[in-house]
Amino acid sequence: MAQTDAPPAASSKTAASQSMTMTPGDGMDGMHLKTPTTAAKTMPPKNGHKAMSYGAMKRMSQQPAKKSDDMGAMQNMPGMKGMAMPMDMKQGKAMSKAPPIGSLPSSDGAAPKGYDAYGVSLRMHDDPLLAKLQIDNLESAHSNDGANAQQWDGRFWVGHNLDKLWIRSEGSRSKGRIEEGDVEALWGHAVSPFWNLMAGVRHDLGTGPTRNWAAFGFQGIAPYEFEFEATAYAGPSGRTAIRLKTSQDWLFTQKLILTPELDLNAYGRADPRRDLGAGVSDASLSFRLRYEFSRKFAPYIGYSWVHKFGATAGVARAAGRPVSDRQILMGARVWF
């Protein structure tokens, strides 16, 4: 059956584009539509492609897909060169070896499974043992009265992500002996990404009798990147003490950094044998300007103001020692 919708006066090109010829067949499988596209297919192919009816294309799409080996060879077919092919068709056998989605690496000594079969290992140490020695201040201090001293403030830790052993120490040395200082051994447990609870012991050094303390507190990074330490101490005979320390890095460049630091110490009761009075005993405010040749080595110069308060200042005056001191600092910050 033939049906023509175009008017008789239409051109041959228009008539060809608007004509439709239907031939008997199985449903739509036997129908041939002559449009500018399908009509062009009736012409001899330029690149070796054969004209294909809609029914043949439909039957071809219903056939099961060939293996990637056969797909990889499709580019060698006449007229297929230069055509963009899907990734799996381009790779051929290579894509047939891809590991299955969701496969996991084998963790036993048996035959390799998942990604191990393809030479890919995803295993890593979840919580390795790490250690670090950090000496923040290793310096020479020149006081305004002409006295010189050597000072240190450092820490060492070893452990895992959540639990570490900390060794902290600070103090000063003058005229060949330690005037004051202490060493702490603390267990630190991370309670958040930026804070650790600390518990352990402290041993005092320097002039006068040694003192031992139980220590507990916390340390971490406060908002605006303030490094903060707060530690409370309890010793024999009802002695108590507290130490606060905070600092912050001010970056002029990536290597030139100014660090202000504030330290404060207070004691619950007087200890005349160590020249300490009850209440806030002393505080220091220092500024250190360092240049980081690397993260592991940074020399610096600085200035520090130290002042004694309350009963501790009274003990210093009675002994003829200055209550306030200003120091010029020169030293280095070292990490290992």
C-alpha positions in Angstrom: 0.0 0.0 0.0 1.4 3.4 -1.0 0.2 6.7 0.4 1.4 10.1 -0.8 0.7 13.2 1.3 2.7 15.7 -0.8 0.8 18.0 -3.4 1.5 17.2 -7.0 3.3 20.5 -7.6 6.0 19.8 -5.0 9.5 19.3 -6.1 11.1 15.9 -6.4 13.2 16.5 -3.4 10.3 17.5 -1.2 8.3 14.6 -2.5 11.1 12.2 -1.6 11.3 13.6 1.9 7.6 13.4 2.5 6.8 10.1 0.9 6.4 6.9 3.0 6.3 3.4 1.6 5.0 0.5 3.8 5.6 -3.1 2.9 4.1 -6.1 4.6 6.1 -7.6 7.4 6.0 -8.5 11.1 4.6 -5.4 12.7 7.1 -2.6 12.3 9.9 -4.9 11.3 8.8 -4.8 7.7 8.2 -1.1 7.4 10.7 1.1 5.5 10.5 4.9 6.0 12.0 7.0 3.2 13.1 10.3 4.7 16.1 12.3 3.7 18.2 10.1 6.1 16.7 6.7 5.2 16.5 7.6 1.6 20.2 8.3 1.6 20.9 4.9 2.9 19.5 3.4 -0.3 22.4 4.9 -2.1 25.6 2.9 -2.5 27.6 3.3 0.8 30.7 5.4 0.5 32.6 3.8 3.4 31.6 0.2 3.0 28.5 0.4 5.4 25.5 -1.5 4.3 22.0 -0.2 4.5 20.2 -1.6 7.5 16.4 -1.7 8.2 14.8 -0.8 11.5 13.8 -4.4 12.0 17.4 -5.6 11.5 18.7 -3.0 13.9 16.1 -4.0 16.5 17.0 -7.7 16.2 20.7 -6.8 16.5 20.1 -4.8 19.7 18.3 -7.8 21.2 21.3 -10.2 20.7 23.5 -10.8 23.8 26.5 -8.5 24.0 29.8 -10.1 22.9 32.7 -10.5 25.2 35.3 -7.8 25.5 37.7 -9.9 23.4 35.4 -9.5 20.4 34.7 -5.9 21.2 38.3 -5.1 21.3 38.6 -6.3 17.7 35.7 -4.2 16.4 38.1 -1.3 15.6 39.7 -3.6 13.0 36.4 -3.9 11.1 36.2 -2.1 7.7 35.0 1.5 8.2 35.4 1.5 12.0 38.8 3.1 12.2 38.9 6.5 13.8 35.5 6.0 15.5 35.2 6.8 19.2 34.8 3.6 21.2 33.6 3.0 24.8 36.4 2.5 27.3 35.7 -1.3 27.7 35.6 -1.7 23.9 38.9 0.1 23.5 40.7 -1.9 26.1 39.5 -5.4 25.1 41.2 -7.9 27.2 42.7 -5.3 29.6 39.2 -4.2 30.8 38.2 -7.8 31.3 40.8 -8.0 34.1 39.5 -5.1 36.1 38.8 -6.0 39.7 35.2 -6.3 40.6 33.5 -3.3 42.2 33.5 -3.6 46.0 36.2 -6.2 46.2 38.6 -6.0 49.2 42.3 -6.8 49.5 43.1 -10.1 51.1 44.5 -9.9 54.6 45.5 -13.5 55.1 48.2 -15.6 53.6 45.9 -17.5 51.3 45.6 -17.0 47.5 45.3 -13.3 46.7 41.8 -11.9 46.3 40.3 -8.6 45.2 42.9 -5.9 44.3 45.8 -8.1 45.5 45.4 -10.2 42.4 46.2 -7.1 40.3 49.2 -5.9 42.2 47.3 -3.2 44.1 47.7 -3.0 47.9 45.4 -0.9 50.1 46.8 -2.0 53.4 48.3 0.6 55.8 49.2 1.0 59.4 46.2 2.3 61.2 47.9 3.6 64.3 51.7 3.5 64.1 54.0 4.2 67.1 55.5 7.7 66.7 58.0 9.8 68.8 59.2 13.4 68.8 61.7 15.6 70.7 60.8 19.3 70.6 63.0 21.9 72.4 61.0 25.1 72.0 63.5 27.3 73.9 67.2 26.6 74.2 68.6 30.0 75.0 71.0 32.3 76.7 69.4 35.1 78.9 71.2 38.3 79.6 69.6 40.2 82.6 69.6 44.0 83.0 71.8 43.6 86.1 74.5 41.9 84.0 73.8 38.3 85.1 73.8 35.6 82.5 71.8 32.3 82.6 71.0 29.4 80.3 67.4 28.4 80.0 65.5 25.5 78.5 61.9 24.5 77.8 61.2 21.3 75.9 59.2 18.1 75.7 59.5 14.6 74.3 56.6 12.3 73.5 56.2 8.8 72.3 53.0 6.8 71.6 50.0 6.4 69.3 47.2 8.7 68.2 45.1 8.5 71.4 47.7 7.7 74.1 51.2 9.1 74.5 53.9 9.3 77.2 55.0 12.9 77.6 58.3 14.1 79.2 58.2 17.9 79.9 61.0 19.9 81.4 61.9 23.6 81.9 64.3 25.6 84.1 67.3 27.8 84.2 71.0 27.4 85.0 73.5 30.0 86.3 77.0 30.0 87.6 77.4 26.3 86.9 74.3 25.0 88.8 70.6 24.7 88.2 68.8 27.5 90.0 65.3 26.3 89.4 63.5 23.8 87.2 61.4 20.7 87.0 60.8 17.4 85.1 57.4 15.9 84.4 56.4 12.5 83.3 52.8 12.5 82.1 50.3 10.2 80.3 48.3 12.0 77.7 45.0 10.8 76.3 43.3 12.6 73.4 39.7 13.5 74.2 39.2 15.5 70.9 41.3 16.3 67.8 42.9 19.3 69.7 42.9 18.5 73.4 44.6 16.0 75.6 44.0 15.1 79.3 47.3 14.7 81.2 48.1 12.8 84.4 51.5 11.9 86.0 54.2 13.2 88.3 56.5 16.2 88.6 59.9 16.4 90.2 61.4 19.8 91.2 65.1 20.7 90.7 67.3 23.5 91.8 68.1 25.2 95.1 66.5 24.0 98.3 65.0 20.6 98.9 63.5 18.6 96.0 59.7 18.3 95.9 57.6 15.6 94.2 54.0 16.2 93.0 51.1 14.4 91.5 50.1 16.2 88.3 46.9 16.3 86.3 45.5 18.8 83.7 45.0 19.3 80.0 46.8 20.8 77.0 45.9 21.6 73.5 45.0 24.3 71.0 42.3 26.8 71.9 40.3 28.9 69.3 42.4 31.3 67.3 45.3 28.8 67.5 46.4 29.6 71.1 48.6 26.8 72.5 47.4 26.3 76.1 48.5 24.2 79.0 46.9 24.1 82.5 48.3 21.7 85.1 47.4 21.3 88.8 49.8 19.7 91.3 49.3 18.1 94.7 52.2 17.2 97.0 52.9 16.0 100.5 51.9 18.0 103.6 48.9 19.6 101.7 51.0 21.4 99.2 49.2 22.4 96.0 50.2 24.4 92.9 49.0 25.4 89.5 50.7 26.4 86.3 49.2 28.1 83.2 51.0 28.6 80.0 49.8 30.0 76.6 51.5 31.1 73.4 50.6 31.9 69.8 52.5 32.2 66.6 52.3 35.4 64.6 53.5 34.9 61.0 55.1 37.8 59.2 56.1 35.4 56.4 56.2 31.7 56.2 59.6 31.7 57.8 59.7 34.8 60.0 57.5 34.2 63.1 57.0 36.1 66.3 55.8 34.1 69.3 54.5 35.8 72.5 54.3 33.5 75.5 52.8 34.0 79.0 53.6 31.8 82.0 52.1 32.0 85.5 52.7 29.9 88.6 50.7 29.9 91.9 51.0 27.9 95.1 48.5 26.9 97.8 50.8 27.4 100.7 54.2 28.9 101.4 57.4 27.0 101.0 60.1 29.2 102.6 62.9 26.6 102.0 62.3 27.1 98.2 61.7 30.9 98.5 58.0 30.6 97.6 55.0 32.3 99.2 51.3 31.4 99.0 49.3 32.7 96.1 50.5 33.8 92.7 54.3 33.6 92.9 55.6 34.7 89.5 54.7 35.4 85.9 56.7 36.0 82.7 55.8 37.5 79.4 58.2 36.9 76.5 58.5 37.6 72.8 60.7 35.5 70.5 61.3 36.3 66.9 62.6 33.3 65.0 63.5 32.5 61.4 62.7 28.9 60.4 65.5 27.7 58.0 63.4 24.5 58.3 60.7 23.2 60.7 63.5 21.5 62.6 65.8 24.4 63.2 64.9 28.0 63.9 67.3 30.5 65.6 65.7 33.4 67.4 66.2 36.6 69.4 63.8 37.8 72.1 62.8 39.8 75.1 61.4 38.6 78.4 59.9 40.3 81.4 59.8 38.4 84.7 58.1 39.5 87.9 57.5 38.1 91.3 54.2 38.7 93.2 52.8 38.7 96.7 54.6 36.7 99.4 57.2 35.4 97.0 58.2 39.0 96.1 58.5 39.7 99.9 60.8 36.7 100.3 63.0 38.0 97.3 63.2 41.5 98.8 64.2 40.1 102.2 67.0 38.1 100.6 68.2 41.1 98.6 67.2 39.7 95.2 65.4 41.7 92.5 61.6 41.3 92.2 61.5 42.2 88.6 63.9 41.3 85.8 64.2 42.1 82.1 66.2 39.8 79.8 67.5 39.7 76.3 67.2 36.2 74.8 69.2 34.5 72.1 68.7 30.9 71.2 67.3 28.3 68.9 64.2 26.1 68.5 65.0 22.5 67.6 62.9 19.5 66.7 64.0 15.9 66.2 
